[in-house]
């Protein structure tokens, strides 16, 4: 037979109990509820079993049991469903903040980022409020404290650990962080796997609640190989770490034990809980917008700073301050958003400055930036490499006069009081089309790039990703990277290989980019749209 999900068992306020099924105690001739207390050191859960052994159903039972016992304000679930869609049926539960499938890579990444961000925020909040443990936080919250915090105990549920590890290896450091520090701040990890060897030892050691369903090979059992042989080939049957046989409950409360009608029973459970908690719901997973109008971004306080877009982790503005980081590189395939980014920068640096304060020299072979900067603030407009080189040869002597001599003390460098004149922004689109057998037209300013911050020179350069790995040997690009210049890597074919820091080329929507820096970790950014906002 099959057990059905219990509504919970009595327990003190500092417990977090989930009823998962019944255990068999043959020598005592009785059955007992299989109850997992997730409030303490055993707050992470692993369910391991062969295909069709009932792993996804056990996860649904875990979520359903906690949802029946605790309101949406106390428990929230964020699910990654790589196990065949079993968790999708719970997506409308008030306690479920989101379910992302394998074919939704952006939502998967955002889900992990939201949980990791919550962990970081909660660590700061605990320190500020003098909270010593999650147990204390639960008690104080139930007394009415922290009314503005919408999160209680948060569960990141990954159904199909092997697939996650294979397809989202870059997210594993975040999972490692959640597994190692999460329980102290009420953040739990729940995973399923086909065999224990799929779960790396560092993660296995951190998981306190383990359930072992029928295995493909009983020899792989972490409980007992001889007992694992005795587990019948019935979904939901398995062993606890205490060497007891158990039968998992079904995620339903209608009293029907038939697994064939489980979908209908789960929908009934979801309707029941939605009716029990009207107007209450776990905070949903926030997604980056596909179009972010520039006017929606706040105007930076510094005139030299530009709001490039929103970062994926915190959905907060990403600023680039040319006063501290004088240059910027942009890479991407055709129609990925390179020219839009250059327009965004050119418009931003000139919008709040007078012609005597800022001048922009534009190199644009395709003439798509002809209206990006007012004529009064343009220093020149080059459409060929020769024209660009000639313009730079005219400007270079002026820039050389700004180079600080031996009489300029280091304390005066940030003040730049030994010269006067406008900041010069050199904006180059399609740099790959500007270079050729004669080399780079930017050679006149190559030696000035390291001193750019002191002499008011800024290079903003965009290049196609076609042949970019070879193109990084260009003296200007190489020098910019040596100077720790950040780069925005827009959509790019994987065939190009890794050429910019630790960023792996990937297909992205137009305007979506990886912000790569030698100083900071790579982050995903939705860059702002500088054009007219669609009606």
N, C-alpha and C positions, 0 to 999 in steps of 0.2 A: 504494500500500500504506500501512500504518500502522505506526509504530514502537510498541514496548511499553516501559513504564517500566523504565529501568535502575536497578540497585541503587546507583549512585553511582560516582564515579571517585576515584582516590587524590588526597589533598591534605593539606597541613599542618594542624596542630591549630587554627590561627586562621582557617580558612576555613569557609564554610557553603555547601556546594555542592548544587545541585539540577540533575539531568539532566532536561531538558524535551523533548528530541527530537533530531533530526539536522538539520544544515545542509548545503546543497549548494554545493560549490565547483567549478563547471563547468570553469573554466580549469585547475584542478589535477586534474580528473577523480577527485574523491574526496568522500566524505561524512565529516563530523565530528560528534561529539556536541554538542548545544546545551546548554551548561552555564552556569548562572547562579551567580555567587558573591555571596551575600547578606550576607557578613560585614562589608563596608566601607560606603563611601558609596553604593553601588548597592543598598542593602538593601530599598528599596521597589520594588514591582513594579506595572506597569499592563499589562493585556491588553486591546487594543481591536480590535473587529471587528463586522461586521454580524450581525444575528440569524442563529442557526444556523451560525455560522462556527467554533464550537468553543471559545468563551471559557470556559465552565464546565468543559469537559473539561481545558483547560490548567491551570485552578486545581486540579482534582483530581489532575492529574499532578504539579504542584508540591508539593502536600501529601503525595502518596504517595511521591515521590522522597525528600523530606527525612525522611519517617517510616521509610523503608527504611534510610536511612543513619544516622539519629540516634535514640537512645532517647527515651522520653517525658519523661525528666528534662531533656533538652537542648533539645527543641523542643516548643512547644505552639501549637495553632491555635484561634482563636475566630472563628467564621464567621457572617456575615450573608448569608443566601441569598435574594436577590430575583430570581434568574435562572431560576426554574422548578423548584427542588427538586433540582438536580444535586448539591449538596454534602451533602444529607441522607444519601446512601449512605455517607458517611465518618464519620457521627456516632459510630459505635462504635469508631473507631480509638483506640488508647490515647493518641495524641498530640493528639486533638481534644477540647477542653474543652467545646465546645458549638456547636450550629448553631441559629440563630434565623431564622425566616421572616418574611415581610412581615406576616403576620397575628398576630404575637406582639410587639406594640410594647413590652411590659414587658421581655421577654427581650432585645430589641434594645437598649433603653436600658441595661439592666443589663450587657450584654456590653461595650458601649463604656465604661461606668463602671468595670468591672473592669480593663480594659486601661489606662485613664487613671490609675486608682489605683495600678496596678503601676508605671507610669512615675514617678509622684510618690514612691512608696516606694523605688524603686530609686535615684532621684537622691539621697535622703537616705542610703541604705545605702552607696552608692559614696563619698560624702563622709566618712561615719563610718569606713569601712574603708580609706580612702586609695587607692581604685581609680581609676586614671587613664583607663581606656578599657574598652570592652566586650571588646576582644581580651584584655586582661589578666584580666578577670573570667572569660572562658571558660577560659583556661589554668589559673588558680588553682582554678576549680571542678572541672575535670577531674583536678586533683591531690588532690581530696578536701576542699577548703575549702568553706565555706558549705553544710554538709549540710542545714541547716534551710530553705534556700530552694528551694521546689518548682519555681521557674520558671527556664528557660534563655532561649533566644531565643523571643520571643512574637510571633505573627503575627495581626494583625487582618485578616481576609479579607472583603471586601465584594464580592459578586457582584451587580452591578447598581448602579453608582454613581449613575446618573440617578434611579432610584427612591429610593435613600437620600437624595439631595439634596432631592428633591421632598417626601418624606413625613417626613423627620427633619432638617429644616433646623436645628432647635435644637441638634442634636448636632454640627453642623459645627465649632464652636469647639474641641470636644474632639478631633476628627479633625485639625484644623489643628495643635493642640498635639502630637499623636502624630507627625504627619508632620514637623514642624519639629525636635523634640527626641528623637524615639524612637530613632533609630539609634545615638546615643551611649550608650544604655542597653539595647540589644538588643530594642527594640520596633519591629516592622516593619508596614508597611501594604501590602496587596495588593488591587487593585481591578480591576474590568472595566467597560468602557463601550462603547457602540455607535459612538461617534465621538470624536475627540480634543477637539472643541469642548465636549463635556459636562464635561470636566475643566478646572476653572478654572486660569488660569496659575500662581497661587501654589502649587497642588498639583502641577501638571505639572512645574514646575521642580525639585521635590524628589524626583521619581521617577527613579531611575537605571537601572532595568531595564525596558525597554519592548519589548513584543512586539506587532506589528501583523498581525492576521489579515486575511482578505479584507474589504474595506470596501464599504459600500453605494455610495459614490461615491469612486473612486480619487483625485479631486482633493483630498479631505480628508487624504490621506496625509501623515504627518510624516516619512516616510522618503524616498520618491520617487514622484511621481504616475505616471510612466511605468512604473516597476517594479510599482507597485500594480495597474496594469491587467493585468499578466501573471499575477497570483496566481489560480490556478484556483478555481472554485467548489466546492472540496472542503474539508469541515470539517478544521481543523487545519493548513491550509496558510497561510503568511504570510511576513512579512519581519522580519528583525532590524534594529536601528538601524545595523548595519554593511552594510546593503543586500544581505544574503544571504537567499535563499529557505530556508525551513525547513519541516519536517513535525513537528508536535507528537506526542509519545509518548502512548500510551493508559495510563491508570492501572490497569495489571494486570500480573501477573507469571506468568500461566499460559501465555504463548507464543502465545495465540490473537490474531491481528490483526484479527478481525472486529468492527467497531464495533457490530453488531447484538446481540452477546452481552456488551457492555461492563458491563451491570449485574451479570451473573453473575460476570464477571471481577473487578469491584471488590469484590464480597462475598467472593470467595476471598482477595483481598489483605487485606481487613480481618481475616478469620479467621486468616490467616497471621501478621499482626503482633500480634494479640491473644494468640495462642499463644506468640509469641516473647517477649512482655513480660508474663508473668502477674503480676497484683497491682500493675502499674504503670499509672498513668493521669494525664493532665493534670488539674490541679485544675478541677472543674466550675464553671460560672457560678453564683454564689450568687444566690438570688432573695429578694425581700422576702416575708415570710409574709402570707397573706391575713387571718390572725387572730393578733394579738400580745397575749397576756394581760399585763396590767400587772405582774403579779408576776414576770415574766421579765426585767424591766428592773432594773438596779441602782438602789439608793437613793442619790440624790445626797448628797454630804457636807453641803451647805448646806441648812438647813431651809426656806429660801425658794425652793429650786430644785425643779422638777418635771420628771421624765423623760416627755417627750411621746410618744416612739416611737423608731423606727430610721430613720436616713437611708439613702437609696438608694445613695449612692456607696460608703460604707465599711461599711454595715450596723452602724453604731455608734450608741449612744444619743444622742438629741437632747434637750438640756437647755434649759429656760427658767427663768432665775433672776429672780424678781420683785424682788430687791434691786437689780439693775442695770437691768432692763427691766421697769418696774412694770405694764405693761398687755399685753393679748393680744387679738387679734381672730380670729374664726372665721367663715368663709363656706362655704356649701354648700347644695345642693338638699335636698329632703326625703329622709329615710332615708340620708343620706350619712355621718352620724356626728358631727353638731354637738353634740347633747345629751350623747353619750358623752364627748366631749372636755371639756365643762364639768364633768361628773361626775368625770372623771379629775383635773382640776385641783382641784376642791373637796375631794375626798377626800385628795389628796396634801398640800395646804397645811394641813389640819387634823389629819392622822394623827399628826404628831409634835409637836403644840403643845397647850398647855393652854388652857382657855377664856379666861383672862386675857391670853393671848398673841395669839390669833387669833379674829376674829369674821367671819362670812360673812353677807352680805345677799343673798338670792336673789330674782330677778325671773323668774317662770316662769308664763306664761299657761296652759300645758298641764299644769302640776302633775306633770311627769315627774322633777323633782329634789327631791321632797318628802323623800326619805330619804337624800339625798347627804351631808348634814351633821348630826351629832348636835345635838339641841335645845340643849344647853348651849353650843354654839359658834355657834349661829345668832343673828344680830342682828335678823333679820326675814325674812318671806316674803311677797312681793307677787305677786298674780296679775292686777292691773290697773295701767294706767299711773298712775291717780290715787293708788292705794295706794303705789306706788313713789315717786312724787314727794313724798307726805306723809312717808314714812320718811326720804327724803333731806333734807327740810327740817329734820327733827329732828336729823339727824346733822351737817349742815353747820356749825352753830356750833362743835361740838367740833373739827371738822377745821380750821376757821379759827383756832382757838386754837393749833393746832400749827404754823401757818405761821411760819417763822423771821422774827423782827423784825430791825431794823438792828443790835441789840446782839449778834446771833449771828454769830460770825466764820466765814468760809468753811471753815476747818479743822474746825469742829465739825459741819458739815452731814452728813458720813457717819456721825457718832456718834449724832446725833439725841438728844442728852442734855438738851434743853430741854423735852421733853414725855415723858409716860409713858402707857401704855395699850396696847390690842391693835392689831395690824395689821388693817386693814379690807379685806376682799375683796368687791367687788360683782360678782356673777355674774348676767349677764342673758342669758336664752335668748329666741330669737325676737324680737330687738330690732325688727324690721320691724313686728311686731304691736303693739309698745308705742308706736310713734310714730303720730301722726295729725294732724288739723287744728290741734290745740293745740300742735304741736311735740314736742320731746323731753322725756320726764319726767326726763332726766338733767341738765337745765339747771342745777339747784342746784350741781352739782359741776363744771360745765364749766370754770370759771376755775381750779379747783384741780388739774386734770389735769397741767399742766406741772410742778407742785411735788409730784407724788404720791410720788416716792421719798423726799423729806424728811419727809412727814407721814404715811407709812404707809398710803397709799390705793392700791388696785389694782383696775382695771376689766378684767373678762374678759367679752367680749361676743360673742354669736353672732347671725348674721343670715342669712336666706335669700338665695340668689343671684338670685332673681327680682327683676328691676328694680334690681339692685345698682349698676349704672353710675349710675343716677339717684340711688340711695340714698347714694352716696358724697358727695353734696352736703350730707348731714346734718351739722350743726355738730360733733357728738361724733365721728363717724367721720372727718370732715375733720381735726379737731384731733388725734385719735389718729395718723393717718397723718403729719401734720406733725411729731409727736413721735417719728417713726421706730419706731412700734409695729409689731412683726411681725404678719403675718396668715397663718392657715392656710386655704388655698383647697382645699376638698374637691371632690367631683365637681360639675361645673357644665356646663350646656349651652353650646355654642359660640355660640349665638344671643345670649347676654348680652354678648358682646364683652369686650375687655380693660379691666378696671377697677381691678385691684390690681397696681401696679408693672408688671413685665415679664412677669407670669404670664399665659399664655394659657389660657382656660377649656378643660377637657377632661373627658371621661367617665372616671371612675376607680372602682375597687372601693370599697365602703363602708370608711371608715377611712383610705383613701389620700388624701394631701393634698400640695399644693405649699406649702412654707414660704417666704413672701415677706417680704423685708426690704429696707429702703432701704440698709442697711449691708452686707449680704452677698448673694452670688449665690443665686438661687432654687434650692431643692433639693426633691426628692421624698421624702416621709416616710410610713412606715406608722405611724399613731398607735396607741397602746396601747388595748386593750379593758378598760374598767373594770368590766364585768359579770362574771357567773359564767362560768367556763371550761366550754365544752361537754364532756360526757363522751365 
